[in-house]
Amino acid sequence: MLSLDDFKRISLDDKGIFDRQYAKYPPLHSDNLFTTMISWIDYGNYHYTLFKNNIIIYSQIDGEIRFRPPSGNIKLDCLKEVFNLAKKEGSGKYPFGLVDNKTKEKILK
């Protein structure tokens, strides 16, 4: 089961992990770019984990935790894990966000 303890704060040392993942699965939103997250780390307090061959990211802005859809070949069980964690640990009006159209279709099915 996925928990906040599985996540670590993004650092420059993690660039290779993101480069390898994004070479196969390019991010569809600029806020998921490694350079964006590193540039805004003090504001967005970005964290990530590798889970079932996916990168899972959350940000913590003004104390509110918001999760993003997995980056990778998203399987339903992985998406459910992220939803459950967002429900448990996310905060604010939108504890889960930045959903692209492909992921939206998967969620709706």
C-alpha positions in Angstrom: 0.0 0.0 0.0 1.3 3.4 -1.0 2.0 5.9 1.8 3.6 9.3 2.2 6.6 7.5 3.7 7.4 6.2 0.2 8.0 9.7 -1.1 11.2 11.8 -1.1 11.7 15.4 -1.9 12.9 16.0 -5.5 16.5 17.0 -5.8 19.0 17.5 -8.6 20.3 14.0 -7.9 17.0 12.6 -9.2 17.4 14.0 -12.7 18.4 10.6 -14.2 15.3 8.9 -12.9 13.0 11.5 -14.5 15.0 11.6 -17.7 14.6 7.8 -18.2 10.9 7.9 -17.4 10.1 10.9 -19.4 12.0 9.5 -22.4 9.4 6.8 -22.5 6.4 8.8 -21.2 6.8 12.5 -21.8 4.9 14.8 -19.4 1.9 16.4 -20.8 1.8 19.3 -18.3 4.7 21.8 -17.8 4.3 21.5 -14.0 5.4 17.9 -14.2 8.7 18.8 -15.9 11.8 18.1 -13.8 13.2 21.5 -14.5 10.0 23.2 -13.4 9.8 21.3 -10.2 13.5 21.9 -9.4 13.1 25.6 -10.2 10.0 25.9 -8.0 11.0 23.4 -5.3 10.9 26.0 -2.5 7.4 27.0 -3.4 5.9 23.7 -4.6 7.8 21.4 -2.2 7.6 18.5 -4.7 8.0 14.9 -3.7 8.0 11.7 -5.8 8.2 8.0 -5.5 8.6 5.2 -8.0 5.7 2.8 -7.8 4.9 0.0 -10.1 7.1 1.5 -12.9 5.4 4.9 -12.5 6.6 8.1 -11.0 4.0 9.5 -8.6 4.4 13.2 -7.7 2.8 15.4 -5.1 3.2 19.0 -4.3 2.6 20.8 -1.0 1.7 24.4 -1.5 0.6 26.6 1.4 0.2 23.4 3.5 -2.1 21.7 0.9 -1.0 18.4 -0.6 -2.0 17.7 -4.1 -1.3 14.4 -6.0 -0.9 14.0 -9.7 -1.7 11.0 -11.9 1.1 8.4 -12.3 3.6 9.0 -15.1 4.1 5.8 -17.0 2.1 3.0 -18.4 -0.7 3.6 -15.9 -2.5 0.5 -14.7 -5.8 0.6 -12.9 -4.4 -0.7 -9.6 -1.7 2.0 -9.5 -4.2 4.7 -10.2 -6.4 3.3 -7.4 -3.5 3.5 -5.0 -2.9 7.1 -5.8 -6.6 7.9 -5.5 -6.7 6.2 -2.1 -3.6 8.1 -0.9 -5.0 11.4 -2.2 -8.2 10.7 -0.3 -6.3 9.9 2.9 -3.4 12.4 2.8 -4.4 15.0 0.2 -5.9 18.3 1.3 -7.6 21.4 0.0 -10.3 21.6 -2.5 -8.5 19.5 -5.1 -6.3 16.7 -3.5 -5.8 15.2 -7.0 -5.1 17.3 -10.1 -3.3 17.9 -13.4 -5.3 15.2 -15.2 -4.6 14.9 -18.9 -7.2 13.7 -21.4 -5.7 10.2 -21.7 -5.8 9.7 -17.9 -9.3 11.2 -17.7 -10.6 8.6 -20.2 -8.9 5.8 -18.1 -10.6 7.2 -15.0 -14.0 7.4 -16.6 -13.8 3.8 -17.7 
